[in-house]
Amino acid sequence: MTSLFPRNFGQRYIEVERGEGLYLFGKDGRAYLDAAAGAISANIGYGVQEVAASIHEQTSKLPFAHASYWTAEINERAASLVAELAPGGMNLVWFVNSGSEAMEAAIKMARQYFIEKEGKGTSRSLVIGRQNGYHGSSLGTLAIGGNVVRRRHFLPMLFDQPKIETHYCYRCPYGLEKPSCGIRCAAELEKTIRRIGPQYVAAFVAEPIVGSTVGALVPPDEYWPMVREICSRYDVLLIADEVMTGCGRTGKNFCVDHWGVKPDLIATAKGLAASYYPVGAVIVSDHVGEVFRNGSGVFAHSHTFNGMPAASAAVVAVLEYMKRHGLVENAARMGKLIEMEIAPELQKMPLVGEVRGKGLMWGIELVRDKETRAPFDAAEDAGGKLKALALERGMTLYPGKAMADGVNGDNIMIGPPLTAGEKDVRKIFEILTDSLQSLQKQLKF
Ligand SMILES: Cc1ncc(COP(=O)(O)O)c(C=O)c1O
């Protein structure tokens, strides 16, 4: 009998012993190719001894120093490396311990920004999110998200934050097509701000490429410049949730760099210390920082483990490793290979509706009928079956579901460590194709 409260009491978990590169080694004697980098998070692969050594060294010297008293040189270095990666004019970094915490801090920072600027009576408190968005599992972040599955049980506990539709062009919520749609999903942000009244809106939050909820959903190129412009026009803060897309995952330092957009706040985590340490961050625009500096000076939010030196050691070691090995550039190169050679082949399979992504963040949407784009019935659990078939073949995937209509819809994500080379990428997609062929037989195509 185990004392561990598992994620799923009905699942048998493989006991894992160690990791090296792209592989995890189970006690069952098998090597597993981690095509999902854990949760699209183990960005430099496993077993990088210099990172482990940096964390060990810092932990031996000083693991923790409470941020109400202390700063440490390693924290300063971590912050300046993160600021260097970020778009220009975003030079302040607030460290946390996870993606949910980064997003929670970002939305609270947005609210307090208006208190500092307009006084305690400010009415700016709402945060506009999107259907099919995911920003974390805390109650505050679930409230701004639109992931039906993750919100369902907790709905009565969630504050009702406004939502707009996402740029789900494959299933356009307005039944429109590009380019004649005029990017209605972005224009809808302005309508919503006006309907609510801009004086009540503190921020708009979005993932630059939607992660696991829809499966690497890339926006039209016009989308981010448009929402930036709308937010600026109504003095609404733009928060980019780069928890998954940040730190090189999509082939740029941050995903917003694909469109040259500077948000007011960026939340990041996952790849920041590449899963060697639980750490996240809010990257803050100078103009937002100035309002705090010239106001109360105090962000009314904290956690015991904000800015732990041991976490900062992990951030510094990982970001330096990434720079030395050119991993952002590698992600961009691998992304091009997938886009030009691999995705078009995969796209031909009868149950593949759409293949989409950038860098080393790719999503495959599964469909029952390619012509009508009808999803599989949720009861068929196509994504779960595909995950099992890939695992039989020694590979992990990252599945998501219910995005087509809130009940049905299956997608899987491929997001290996950014160290994956051409041979690894080709192997991943070979195993995926083989798994998809088996799934086709299972589901009687
Ligand atoms: C876009 C996005 N935001 C926030 C989170 C929450 O991060 P965490 O699981 O570290 O709390 C995730 C996690 O998957 C994510 O993908």
The ligand as an ORCA input file, in Angstrom:
! r2SCAN-3c Opt
* xyz 0 1
  C       0.067     28.331    -20.552
  C       0.147     27.802    -19.163
  N      -0.045     28.639    -18.128
  C       0.031     28.219    -16.853
  C       0.316     26.900    -16.553
  C       0.401     26.445    -15.125
  O       1.717     26.142    -14.800
  P       2.050     25.169    -13.580
  O       1.553     23.823    -13.956
  O       3.551     25.241    -13.458
  O       1.376     25.725    -12.381
  C       0.532     25.994    -17.600
  C       0.805     24.581    -17.319
  O       0.621     23.702    -18.113
  C       0.449     26.456    -18.936
  O       0.644     25.628    -19.976
*
